[in-house]
Amino acid sequence: MRIHKEGIGSLVIIGIVLLVINAIIIMLMPFILVSLLGAISVIFFLFIINFFRNPKVITSAEDHEVVAPANGKVVVIEHTHEDEYLKKECKQVSIFMSPMDVHVNRIPIGGEIKYYKYHAGKYLVAWHPKSSTENERTTIALDHRGTSIVFRQIAGALARRIKCYLSENQLVSQGQEFGFIKFGSRVDLFLPLSADIIVKIGDRTKAGRTVIARLK
């Protein structure tokens, strides 16, 4: 299992803390409690390792297809007005990432990054309707053969760290890793009204693999 670079520091710190705690427990507590707390520590550490896993992804979608930027569950499909960059009506698809999902974010379609901005903000639960505009977030706009799409990383109640590796004027490929969000979060996609949405509410997605929509 590959571990994402964002998790190395966290795993080292958590591993040291757990070792110290268990060393103290061994000296002070009965064997049965030592065994129980030791087992809990191992399970917790394995959970953290699982969270930071970074599986290899091969994207095989067509050039005009938009793939999922995140692993998770589709929680929103609606018409909306994107006010930050597109400034017009569009189709929104939102994916909620639970702590059990892979949290690597991937480029939904190839093109050139035209806009990137980080916004400090609140930490409402990721499925809250206002989280898209009020939470800590990054907004990225991409031009694909003259068509603009916007995608947005959104922090949740637990996700307090968003990492994005993009910059304006950068050329990117579909399925390319572009960021990481820790501990439960959400990614929004804003697509043209002409886009044919393939997924439905409740569908599970795989970043870089699941086709979300087709552009016309």
GUKOLMAR-41856 format. One record per residue (C-alpha): chain; x, y, z; residue number from 1. Coordinates in nm, 2 decimals. Example, Ala and Ser with C-alpha at 12.3 -4.5 7.8 and 13.67 -1.06 7.14 Angstrom:
<sites>
SITE cadena   east  north     up num
SITE      A   1.23  -0.45   0.78   1
SITE      A   1.37  -0.11   0.71   2
</sites>
This chain:
<sites>
SITE cadena   east  north     up num
SITE      A   0.00   0.00   0.00   1
SITE      A   0.14   0.34  -0.10   2
SITE      A   0.12   0.62   0.16   3
SITE      A   0.05   0.97   0.05   4
SITE      A   0.33   1.23   0.12   5
SITE      A   0.08   1.43   0.32   6
SITE      A   0.05   1.15   0.57   7
SITE      A   0.42   1.07   0.65   8
SITE      A   0.46   1.34   0.91   9
SITE      A   0.12   1.26   1.08  10
SITE      A   0.20   0.89   1.09  11
SITE      A   0.54   0.94   1.25  12
SITE      A   0.40   1.18   1.52  13
SITE      A   0.10   0.95   1.59  14
SITE      A   0.32   0.64   1.60  15
SITE      A   0.56   0.80   1.85  16
SITE      A   0.27   0.93   2.07  17
SITE      A   0.11   0.58   2.07  18
SITE      A   0.44   0.41   2.17  19
SITE      A   0.50   0.65   2.46  20
SITE      A   0.14   0.61   2.58  21
SITE      A   0.16   0.23   2.56  22
SITE      A   0.50   0.23   2.74  23
SITE      A   0.35   0.42   3.03  24
SITE      A   0.05   0.19   3.03  25
SITE      A   0.27  -0.11   3.05  26
SITE      A   0.44   0.02   3.36  27
SITE      A   0.12   0.13   3.54  28
SITE      A  -0.17  -0.09   3.45  29
SITE      A  -0.27  -0.46   3.47  30
SITE      A  -0.19  -0.69   3.18  31
SITE      A  -0.55  -0.72   3.06  32
SITE      A  -0.58  -0.34   3.03  33
SITE      A  -0.24  -0.33   2.86  34
SITE      A  -0.35  -0.58   2.60  35
SITE      A  -0.68  -0.41   2.54  36
SITE      A  -0.53  -0.06   2.50  37
SITE      A  -0.25  -0.20   2.29  38
SITE      A  -0.51  -0.36   2.05  39
SITE      A  -0.70  -0.03   2.04  40
SITE      A  -0.38   0.16   1.96  41
SITE      A  -0.30  -0.08   1.67  42
SITE      A  -0.65  -0.05   1.52  43
SITE      A  -0.63   0.33   1.55  44
SITE      A  -0.29   0.34   1.38  45
SITE      A  -0.41   0.11   1.10  46
SITE      A  -0.71   0.34   1.05  47
SITE      A  -0.48   0.64   1.00  48
SITE      A  -0.26   0.44   0.76  49
SITE      A  -0.58   0.35   0.57  50
SITE      A  -0.68   0.72   0.55  51
SITE      A  -0.35   0.82   0.39  52
SITE      A  -0.34   0.55   0.14  53
SITE      A  -0.27   0.65  -0.22  54
SITE      A  -0.37   0.38  -0.47  55
SITE      A  -0.23   0.39  -0.82  56
SITE      A  -0.50   0.52  -1.06  57
SITE      A  -0.51   0.47  -1.44  58
SITE      A  -0.75   0.70  -1.61  59
SITE      A  -0.91   0.56  -1.93  60
SITE      A  -1.20   0.81  -1.99  61
SITE      A  -1.25   0.98  -2.32  62
SITE      A  -1.12   1.33  -2.38  63
SITE      A  -1.47   1.49  -2.36  64
SITE      A  -1.56   1.30  -2.04  65
SITE      A  -1.53   1.45  -1.69  66
SITE      A  -1.41   1.21  -1.43  67
SITE      A  -1.46   1.23  -1.05  68
SITE      A  -1.22   1.46  -0.87  69
SITE      A  -1.26   1.26  -0.55  70
SITE      A  -1.35   0.93  -0.40  71
SITE      A  -1.68   0.94  -0.22  72
SITE      A  -2.06   0.97  -0.25  73
SITE      A  -2.26   1.20  -0.48  74
SITE      A  -2.47   1.42  -0.26  75
SITE      A  -2.57   1.71  -0.48  76
SITE      A  -2.68   1.73  -0.85  77
SITE      A  -2.85   2.06  -0.93  78
SITE      A  -2.86   2.37  -1.14  79
SITE      A  -2.70   2.66  -0.96  80
SITE      A  -2.53   3.00  -1.02  81
SITE      A  -2.15   2.99  -0.99  82
SITE      A  -2.06   3.34  -0.86  83
SITE      A  -1.68   3.33  -0.82  84
SITE      A  -1.55   3.26  -1.17  85
SITE      A  -1.81   3.14  -1.42  86
SITE      A  -2.07   3.40  -1.30  87
SITE      A  -2.35   3.22  -1.47  88
SITE      A  -2.59   2.93  -1.44  89
SITE      A  -2.44   2.58  -1.45  90
SITE      A  -2.48   2.22  -1.33  91
SITE      A  -2.33   2.14  -0.99  92
SITE      A  -2.22   1.79  -0.88  93
SITE      A  -2.09   1.75  -0.53  94
SITE      A  -1.90   1.45  -0.38  95
SITE      A  -1.88   1.40  -0.01  96
SITE      A  -1.56   1.22   0.12  97
SITE      A  -1.60   1.03   0.44  98
SITE      A  -1.29   0.96   0.67  99
SITE      A  -1.29   0.60   0.52 100
SITE      A  -1.25   0.73   0.16 101
SITE      A  -0.92   0.79  -0.03 102
SITE      A  -0.86   1.16   0.01 103
SITE      A  -0.64   1.22  -0.30 104
SITE      A  -0.80   1.47  -0.54 105
SITE      A  -0.76   1.43  -0.92 106
SITE      A  -0.80   1.65  -1.22 107
SITE      A  -1.15   1.59  -1.38 108
SITE      A  -1.05   1.68  -1.73 109
SITE      A  -0.74   1.79  -1.92 110
SITE      A  -0.67   2.15  -1.99 111
SITE      A  -0.51   2.47  -1.86 112
SITE      A  -0.56   2.62  -1.51 113
SITE      A  -0.70   2.97  -1.56 114
SITE      A  -0.79   3.06  -1.21 115
SITE      A  -0.68   2.95  -0.86 116
SITE      A  -0.77   3.10  -0.52 117
SITE      A  -0.76   2.99  -0.16 118
SITE      A  -1.03   3.11   0.07 119
SITE      A  -1.01   3.10   0.45 120
SITE      A  -1.35   3.03   0.61 121
SITE      A  -1.57   2.83   0.85 122
SITE      A  -1.58   2.46   0.92 123
SITE      A  -1.94   2.37   0.87 124
SITE      A  -2.02   2.00   0.81 125
SITE      A  -1.93   1.92   0.45 126
SITE      A  -2.28   1.84   0.34 127
SITE      A  -2.42   2.18   0.47 128
SITE      A  -2.56   2.38   0.18 129
SITE      A  -2.35   2.69   0.27 130
SITE      A  -2.02   2.49   0.30 131
SITE      A  -1.95   2.56  -0.07 132
SITE      A  -1.94   2.93  -0.01 133
SITE      A  -1.86   2.98   0.36 134
SITE      A  -1.61   2.71   0.45 135
SITE      A  -1.23   2.71   0.40 136
SITE      A  -1.19   2.61   0.03 137
SITE      A  -0.99   2.64  -0.29 138
SITE      A  -1.15   2.73  -0.62 139
SITE      A  -0.99   2.62  -0.95 140
SITE      A  -1.11   2.70  -1.30 141
SITE      A  -0.99   2.50  -1.60 142
SITE      A  -1.02   2.56  -1.97 143
SITE      A  -1.08   2.25  -2.18 144
SITE      A  -1.08   2.33  -2.55 145
SITE      A  -1.27   2.66  -2.49 146
SITE      A  -1.51   2.52  -2.23 147
SITE      A  -1.46   2.64  -1.87 148
SITE      A  -1.53   2.42  -1.57 149
SITE      A  -1.48   2.50  -1.20 150
SITE      A  -1.40   2.26  -0.92 151
SITE      A  -1.37   2.34  -0.55 152
SITE      A  -1.21   2.16  -0.25 153
SITE      A  -1.41   2.23   0.06 154
SITE      A  -1.30   2.17   0.42 155
SITE      A  -1.55   2.00   0.66 156
SITE      A  -1.60   1.99   1.03 157
SITE      A  -1.30   1.76   1.07 158
SITE      A  -1.10   1.85   0.76 159
SITE      A  -0.88   2.14   0.87 160
SITE      A  -0.62   2.12   0.61 161
SITE      A  -0.66   2.15   0.23 162
SITE      A  -0.36   2.10   0.01 163
SITE      A  -0.36   2.20  -0.36 164
SITE      A  -0.06   2.17  -0.59 165
SITE      A  -0.19   2.38  -0.88 166
SITE      A  -0.11   2.72  -1.01 167
SITE      A  -0.25   2.95  -1.29 168
SITE      A  -0.14   2.88  -1.65 169
SITE      A  -0.04   2.52  -1.56 170
SITE      A  -0.13   2.25  -1.81 171
SITE      A  -0.28   1.95  -1.65 172
SITE      A  -0.39   1.60  -1.75 173
SITE      A  -0.71   1.41  -1.67 174
SITE      A  -0.66   1.20  -1.36 175
SITE      A  -0.35   1.39  -1.25 176
SITE      A  -0.32   1.43  -0.87 177
SITE      A  -0.38   1.79  -0.77 178
SITE      A  -0.45   1.79  -0.40 179
SITE      A  -0.54   1.63  -0.07 180
SITE      A  -0.79   1.71   0.20 181
SITE      A  -0.76   1.56   0.55 182
SITE      A  -1.04   1.38   0.75 183
SITE      A  -1.37   1.41   0.57 184
SITE      A  -1.45   1.68   0.32 185
SITE      A  -1.62   1.77  -0.01 186
SITE      A  -1.54   1.85  -0.37 187
SITE      A  -1.78   2.05  -0.59 188
SITE      A  -1.78   2.04  -0.97 189
SITE      A  -1.95   2.32  -1.18 190
SITE      A  -2.02   2.22  -1.54 191
SITE      A  -2.19   2.38  -1.84 192
SITE      A  -2.56   2.35  -1.87 193
SITE      A  -2.51   2.15  -2.18 194
SITE      A  -2.31   1.88  -2.00 195
SITE      A  -2.47   1.53  -1.98 196
SITE      A  -2.46   1.42  -1.62 197
SITE      A  -2.40   1.04  -1.59 198
SITE      A  -2.41   0.99  -1.22 199
SITE      A  -2.71   1.01  -0.98 200
SITE      A  -2.75   1.10  -0.61 201
SITE      A  -2.61   0.83  -0.39 202
SITE      A  -2.36   0.69  -0.64 203
SITE      A  -2.01   0.60  -0.52 204
SITE      A  -1.72   0.76  -0.72 205
SITE      A  -1.36   0.67  -0.77 206
SITE      A  -1.12   0.97  -0.83 207
SITE      A  -0.99   0.96  -1.19 208
SITE      A  -1.20   0.67  -1.28 209
SITE      A  -1.57   0.73  -1.25 210
SITE      A  -1.72   0.93  -1.53 211
SITE      A  -1.93   1.21  -1.39 212
SITE      A  -2.04   1.38  -1.71 213
SITE      A  -1.98   1.42  -2.08 214
SITE      A  -1.92   1.76  -2.24 215
SITE      A  -2.09   1.85  -2.57 216
</sites>
